[in-house]
Amino acid sequence: MNLVTYLRLARHAEQTFADSLRTVGRGHAKHPDVLFICQTLAKMSDKQARRLAPIVDRYGSSAASGDVEEPERLHAAGLAEVRTGPVGLLRDLQDLHVLGTLVQTTWTVVLQAARALRDDELIELCRHASGQNSRQLSWLNTRLKAAAPQSLIAA
């Protein structure tokens, strides 16, 4: 069963997203909304990663080959540092949005597998995580729209 690969991707992507949100928040702390909301959004992803851990263990222990390896291109790269200036904030927000979209699509495919398996616990987690992720992406999209005119025209 390949589900464990995507469960691990979901956990890794959520944690990477959380870490990247914190990095961007701290790096653009002169914008208090970015600092505090990024911290709040990071906590959402932290919670999803924690909630997923026992399910990963459950499906991972049933993997026929023992430890299932993640395919080379199936990973989430986080933001190690932030850019400076108004365009830097815009680009960092875009990078977060791309990472958040990876999280969203991962939850979508895991939900489909959970439905096929009739795993109610995993279905509930996927639905909750997808809802939280939608909130995260909504804020990122709104903040991108707010930053774009000033960053691209006034600078």
N, C-alpha and C positions, 0 to 999 in steps of 0.2 A: 504494500500500500504506500503510495506516494504522498498521502495527506500529511504525514509527519514533516516532510520537506517544507510544505507551505505553512504549517503551524509554526515551525522554527523561523521561517521567513517573517511571519506576522509578528512574532515576539521580538525578533531582531530589528525589524523595521520600526515597530512602536518605540523600542528603546532608543534607536538611533534618532528617530524623530524627536523624542523627548530631549535627548542630549543636544540636538541641533537647535531646538527652540530655546533652550537655556543659553546656548552660546550666542545666538542672535540677540536675545533679550539683554544679556550682559554687555554685548558689544555695541549695542545701540541704546544704552541706558539713558542717554540724554533725551530720549523720547520715552517719557514715563509709561505711556500706554503700551509701547512695545515691550519694555522691561517686564511690567507686571502681568500683562496678558500672556506673553510668551511663557512666563513661569506657571501661570494657571493652566495653559494648554499642555505644557510639559507634564504636569501632574496627571492630566487625563490619560496621556499615553503611558506614563509609568504604571498607572492602575491597570490598564488593559494588559500590559506585559506581565504584571504580577498575576492577574487572573488567568492568563493563558498558560502559565508555567505548569500547573498540575495536569492540564489537558495534553500539553506537549509530552510530559512524562508518561501519561497513560498510553498515548498512541506510539510514542517512541519505544516503550518497552515491548510493544507488540510487533515492532518492525522485524521482518524476517531476516534481514541482513545485519541485524544488530544496530550499528550506528549508520544512519542514512546520511550520505554526504549531499550538501547543497550544490546544485549545478554551478559552474563557474560564473555565469552571468546573472545568476539569481541571488542578488544581494542588495543591500541598501548602504550607500555611502553617505556619511553625515558631513556636516559643516564643521571643520576644525577651527576655522577663524572667520572673522567677518570682514567685510569690505568697509571702506570709509566713505563719508560724504553721503549726499542725498541719493545719488545713483547707486552707491554701495548698499544702502538700505533697501532700495527697490530690488536689486539683484538678489540680496539675501532673502527677502520675502518671497521672491520667485522660486529660489532654490528650496525653501521650506514648502512651498506649495507643491512642487514636483515630488518631494519626498512624501508629503501628506497624501498625494494622489497614489503613490505606490502603496501606502498603507491601506487606502480605501479599496483599491482593486484587489489587494491581497485578501482583505476581509470578504469581499464579494465572492471570490472563488472558494474560500474556505466555507462560507455559508452554503454554497451550492453542494459541496461535499457533505457538510453536516446534515443537510436536508436528505440527501440520498442515504446516509447512514442512520437517519432518524435519531440523531444524537441531540436530545433536547437541551442538554447543558451547553453544548457547543453552539447550537442555534441561538440560544438566548445571549451568549457572550458575543457572537458575531453581530447580532442586531444591536446590542447596546454599544459595542465598539464602533460600528458603522455610524450610529447616531452621534456619538462623541466626535468621531472623525469629521463628520459633516459640519459640526459646529466649528471645529478647528479650521477647516478649509474655508468656511464662510467668513470667519474673521480675517484670515489671510487675504482672501479675495477683496474684501472691503478695504483693508489697510493698503493693499496694492493700488486700488483705485484712488485712495486718498493721497498716496505718495507720488503717483505718476505725474500729475500736472506740475507740481512744484519741482520734482526731480528732473523732469525732461524739458520744461519750458523756462522756469524761473532761474535755473542754475547758471 
